[in-house]
Amino acid sequence: MKYIYLHGFASSINSVKAKFFKDKFTKHGSELVLIDLNTDDFTNVTVNKMIKIVAEEINKQDVCIIGSSLGGLISLILAEENYNVKN
């Protein structure tokens, strides 16, 4: 299974939390993909753009998504819409 982490609002894949999770997954022999939700520039990012970014990554494979704050909301939306998001 593929594991994905989505950061929160005004955060990034370089946050302490993202690095913490990545390190823990690596130590347990699993890969954690960190997806940067800050496309283009921060002021023009929309929830729909974020959903599209992640949807491209999870297309046609089973995934488990971990989300923090806004990343958690994106995770919930994708889980409702996609049968391949597992828990």
mmCIF file of the C-alpha atoms, coordinates in Angstrom:
data_MODEL
# 
_entry.id   MODEL 
# 
loop_
_atom_site.group_PDB 
_atom_site.id 
_atom_site.type_symbol 
_atom_site.label_atom_id 
_atom_site.label_alt_id 
_atom_site.label_comp_id 
_atom_site.label_asym_id 
_atom_site.label_entity_id 
_atom_site.label_seq_id 
_atom_site.pdbx_PDB_ins_code 
_atom_site.Cartn_x 
_atom_site.Cartn_y 
_atom_site.Cartn_z 
_atom_site.occupancy 
_atom_site.B_iso_or_equiv 
_atom_site.pdbx_formal_charge 
_atom_site.auth_seq_id 
_atom_site.auth_comp_id 
_atom_site.auth_asym_id 
_atom_site.auth_atom_id 
_atom_site.pdbx_PDB_model_num 
ATOM 1  C CA . MET A 1 1  ? 0.000   0.000  0.000  1.00 0.00 ? 1  MET A CA 1 
ATOM 2  C CA . LYS A 1 2  ? 1.113   3.548  -0.692 1.00 0.00 ? 2  LYS A CA 1 
ATOM 3  C CA . TYR A 1 3  ? 1.214   5.978  2.250  1.00 0.00 ? 3  TYR A CA 1 
ATOM 4  C CA . ILE A 1 4  ? 0.779   9.721  1.704  1.00 0.00 ? 4  ILE A CA 1 
ATOM 5  C CA . TYR A 1 5  ? 1.117   12.692 4.050  1.00 0.00 ? 5  TYR A CA 1 
ATOM 6  C CA . LEU A 1 6  ? -0.710  15.982 3.386  1.00 0.00 ? 6  LEU A CA 1 
ATOM 7  C CA . HIS A 1 7  ? 0.480   19.028 5.314  1.00 0.00 ? 7  HIS A CA 1 
ATOM 8  C CA . GLY A 1 8  ? -1.744  21.663 6.835  1.00 0.00 ? 8  GLY A CA 1 
ATOM 9  C CA . PHE A 1 9  ? -2.612  25.226 5.908  1.00 0.00 ? 9  PHE A CA 1 
ATOM 10 C CA . ALA A 1 10 ? 0.407   27.556 5.603  1.00 0.00 ? 10 ALA A CA 1 
ATOM 11 C CA . SER A 1 11 ? 2.711   24.558 6.083  1.00 0.00 ? 11 SER A CA 1 
ATOM 12 C CA . SER A 1 12 ? 4.838   22.514 3.696  1.00 0.00 ? 12 SER A CA 1 
ATOM 13 C CA . ILE A 1 13 ? 6.527   19.179 3.092  1.00 0.00 ? 13 ILE A CA 1 
ATOM 14 C CA . ASN A 1 14 ? 9.523   20.630 4.943  1.00 0.00 ? 14 ASN A CA 1 
ATOM 15 C CA . SER A 1 15 ? 7.661   21.049 8.234  1.00 0.00 ? 15 SER A CA 1 
ATOM 16 C CA . VAL A 1 16 ? 8.827   19.388 11.430 1.00 0.00 ? 16 VAL A CA 1 
ATOM 17 C CA . LYS A 1 17 ? 5.698   17.209 11.449 1.00 0.00 ? 17 LYS A CA 1 
ATOM 18 C CA . ALA A 1 18 ? 6.179   16.024 7.846  1.00 0.00 ? 18 ALA A CA 1 
ATOM 19 C CA . LYS A 1 19 ? 9.825   15.171 8.502  1.00 0.00 ? 19 LYS A CA 1 
ATOM 20 C CA . PHE A 1 20 ? 8.873   13.375 11.737 1.00 0.00 ? 20 PHE A CA 1 
ATOM 21 C CA . PHE A 1 21 ? 6.334   11.130 9.978  1.00 0.00 ? 21 PHE A CA 1 
ATOM 22 C CA . LYS A 1 22 ? 8.697   10.483 7.041  1.00 0.00 ? 22 LYS A CA 1 
ATOM 23 C CA . ASP A 1 23 ? 11.439  9.414  9.457  1.00 0.00 ? 23 ASP A CA 1 
ATOM 24 C CA . LYS A 1 24 ? 9.126   7.090  11.423 1.00 0.00 ? 24 LYS A CA 1 
ATOM 25 C CA . PHE A 1 25 ? 7.833   5.407  8.259  1.00 0.00 ? 25 PHE A CA 1 
ATOM 26 C CA . THR A 1 26 ? 11.381  4.968  6.947  1.00 0.00 ? 26 THR A CA 1 
ATOM 27 C CA . LYS A 1 27 ? 12.498  3.386  10.238 1.00 0.00 ? 27 LYS A CA 1 
ATOM 28 C CA . HIS A 1 28 ? 9.643   0.875  9.896  1.00 0.00 ? 28 HIS A CA 1 
ATOM 29 C CA . GLY A 1 29 ? 10.543  0.037  6.304  1.00 0.00 ? 29 GLY A CA 1 
ATOM 30 C CA . SER A 1 30 ? 7.724   1.908  4.578  1.00 0.00 ? 30 SER A CA 1 
ATOM 31 C CA . GLU A 1 31 ? 7.808   4.831  2.221  1.00 0.00 ? 31 GLU A CA 1 
ATOM 32 C CA . LEU A 1 32 ? 5.775   7.930  3.026  1.00 0.00 ? 32 LEU A CA 1 
ATOM 33 C CA . VAL A 1 33 ? 5.139   10.225 0.070  1.00 0.00 ? 33 VAL A CA 1 
ATOM 34 C CA . LEU A 1 34 ? 4.998   13.899 1.012  1.00 0.00 ? 34 LEU A CA 1 
ATOM 35 C CA . ILE A 1 35 ? 2.821   15.900 -1.367 1.00 0.00 ? 35 ILE A CA 1 
ATOM 36 C CA . ASP A 1 36 ? 3.284   19.659 -1.545 1.00 0.00 ? 36 ASP A CA 1 
ATOM 37 C CA . LEU A 1 37 ? -0.161  21.248 -1.622 1.00 0.00 ? 37 LEU A CA 1 
ATOM 38 C CA . ASN A 1 38 ? 1.265   24.741 -2.190 1.00 0.00 ? 38 ASN A CA 1 
ATOM 39 C CA . THR A 1 39 ? 1.016   24.849 -5.979 1.00 0.00 ? 39 THR A CA 1 
ATOM 40 C CA . ASP A 1 40 ? 1.794   28.013 -7.893 1.00 0.00 ? 40 ASP A CA 1 
ATOM 41 C CA . ASP A 1 41 ? 1.890   30.546 -5.100 1.00 0.00 ? 41 ASP A CA 1 
ATOM 42 C CA . PHE A 1 42 ? 0.303   30.356 -1.673 1.00 0.00 ? 42 PHE A CA 1 
ATOM 43 C CA . THR A 1 43 ? -2.213  33.138 -2.268 1.00 0.00 ? 43 THR A CA 1 
ATOM 44 C CA . ASN A 1 44 ? -3.787  31.371 -5.265 1.00 0.00 ? 44 ASN A CA 1 
ATOM 45 C CA . VAL A 1 45 ? -4.069  27.854 -3.873 1.00 0.00 ? 45 VAL A CA 1 
ATOM 46 C CA . THR A 1 46 ? -7.609  26.477 -3.691 1.00 0.00 ? 46 THR A CA 1 
ATOM 47 C CA . VAL A 1 47 ? -9.040  23.327 -2.147 1.00 0.00 ? 47 VAL A CA 1 
ATOM 48 C CA . ASN A 1 48 ? -10.015 22.117 -5.630 1.00 0.00 ? 48 ASN A CA 1 
ATOM 49 C CA . LYS A 1 49 ? -6.418  22.496 -6.856 1.00 0.00 ? 49 LYS A CA 1 
ATOM 50 C CA . MET A 1 50 ? -5.187  20.553 -3.831 1.00 0.00 ? 50 MET A CA 1 
ATOM 51 C CA . ILE A 1 51 ? -7.671  17.752 -4.444 1.00 0.00 ? 51 ILE A CA 1 
ATOM 52 C CA . LYS A 1 52 ? -6.578  17.515 -8.103 1.00 0.00 ? 52 LYS A CA 1 
ATOM 53 C CA . ILE A 1 53 ? -2.901  17.293 -7.127 1.00 0.00 ? 53 ILE A CA 1 
ATOM 54 C CA . VAL A 1 54 ? -3.516  14.428 -4.716 1.00 0.00 ? 54 VAL A CA 1 
ATOM 55 C CA . ALA A 1 55 ? -6.025  12.685 -6.999 1.00 0.00 ? 55 ALA A CA 1 
ATOM 56 C CA . GLU A 1 56 ? -3.336  12.431 -9.684 1.00 0.00 ? 56 GLU A CA 1 
ATOM 57 C CA . GLU A 1 57 ? -1.017  10.757 -7.184 1.00 0.00 ? 57 GLU A CA 1 
ATOM 58 C CA . ILE A 1 58 ? -3.567  8.222  -5.913 1.00 0.00 ? 58 ILE A CA 1 
ATOM 59 C CA . ASN A 1 59 ? -5.124  7.329  -9.248 1.00 0.00 ? 59 ASN A CA 1 
ATOM 60 C CA . LYS A 1 60 ? -5.825  3.580  -9.536 1.00 0.00 ? 60 LYS A CA 1 
ATOM 61 C CA . GLN A 1 61 ? -3.927  2.338  -6.487 1.00 0.00 ? 61 GLN A CA 1 
ATOM 62 C CA . ASP A 1 62 ? -4.703  1.665  -2.870 1.00 0.00 ? 62 ASP A CA 1 
ATOM 63 C CA . VAL A 1 63 ? -3.471  4.421  -0.593 1.00 0.00 ? 63 VAL A CA 1 
ATOM 64 C CA . CYS A 1 64 ? -3.593  5.442  3.045  1.00 0.00 ? 64 CYS A CA 1 
ATOM 65 C CA . ILE A 1 65 ? -3.583  9.205  3.504  1.00 0.00 ? 65 ILE A CA 1 
ATOM 66 C CA . ILE A 1 66 ? -2.449  10.974 6.658  1.00 0.00 ? 66 ILE A CA 1 
ATOM 67 C CA . GLY A 1 67 ? -3.456  14.607 6.802  1.00 0.00 ? 67 GLY A CA 1 
ATOM 68 C CA . SER A 1 68 ? -2.805  17.434 9.198  1.00 0.00 ? 68 SER A CA 1 
ATOM 69 C CA . SER A 1 69 ? -5.298  20.296 9.517  1.00 0.00 ? 69 SER A CA 1 
ATOM 70 C CA . LEU A 1 70 ? -6.250  21.337 5.978  1.00 0.00 ? 70 LEU A CA 1 
ATOM 71 C CA . GLY A 1 71 ? -4.464  18.215 4.723  1.00 0.00 ? 71 GLY A CA 1 
ATOM 72 C CA . GLY A 1 72 ? -6.854  16.209 6.904  1.00 0.00 ? 72 GLY A CA 1 
ATOM 73 C CA . LEU A 1 73 ? -9.824  17.869 5.243  1.00 0.00 ? 73 LEU A CA 1 
ATOM 74 C CA . ILE A 1 74 ? -8.407  17.077 1.799  1.00 0.00 ? 74 ILE A CA 1 
ATOM 75 C CA . SER A 1 75 ? -7.897  13.473 2.960  1.00 0.00 ? 75 SER A CA 1 
ATOM 76 C CA . LEU A 1 76 ? -11.534 13.187 4.058  1.00 0.00 ? 76 LEU A CA 1 
ATOM 77 C CA . ILE A 1 77 ? -12.845 14.598 0.788  1.00 0.00 ? 77 ILE A CA 1 
ATOM 78 C CA . LEU A 1 78 ? -10.729 12.163 -1.210 1.00 0.00 ? 78 LEU A CA 1 
ATOM 79 C CA . ALA A 1 79 ? -11.763 9.229  0.971  1.00 0.00 ? 79 ALA A CA 1 
ATOM 80 C CA . GLU A 1 80 ? -15.430 10.034 0.341  1.00 0.00 ? 80 GLU A CA 1 
ATOM 81 C CA . GLU A 1 81 ? -14.909 10.247 -3.412 1.00 0.00 ? 81 GLU A CA 1 
ATOM 82 C CA . ASN A 1 82 ? -12.370 7.480  -4.032 1.00 0.00 ? 82 ASN A CA 1 
ATOM 83 C CA . TYR A 1 83 ? -12.797 3.804  -3.264 1.00 0.00 ? 83 TYR A CA 1 
ATOM 84 C CA . ASN A 1 84 ? -9.036  3.256  -3.271 1.00 0.00 ? 84 ASN A CA 1 
ATOM 85 C CA . VAL A 1 85 ? -8.393  5.361  -0.143 1.00 0.00 ? 85 VAL A CA 1 
ATOM 86 C CA . LYS A 1 86 ? -8.069  2.791  2.643  1.00 0.00 ? 86 LYS A CA 1 
ATOM 87 C CA . ASN A 1 87 ? -7.829  3.086  6.401  1.00 0.00 ? 87 ASN A CA 1 
# 
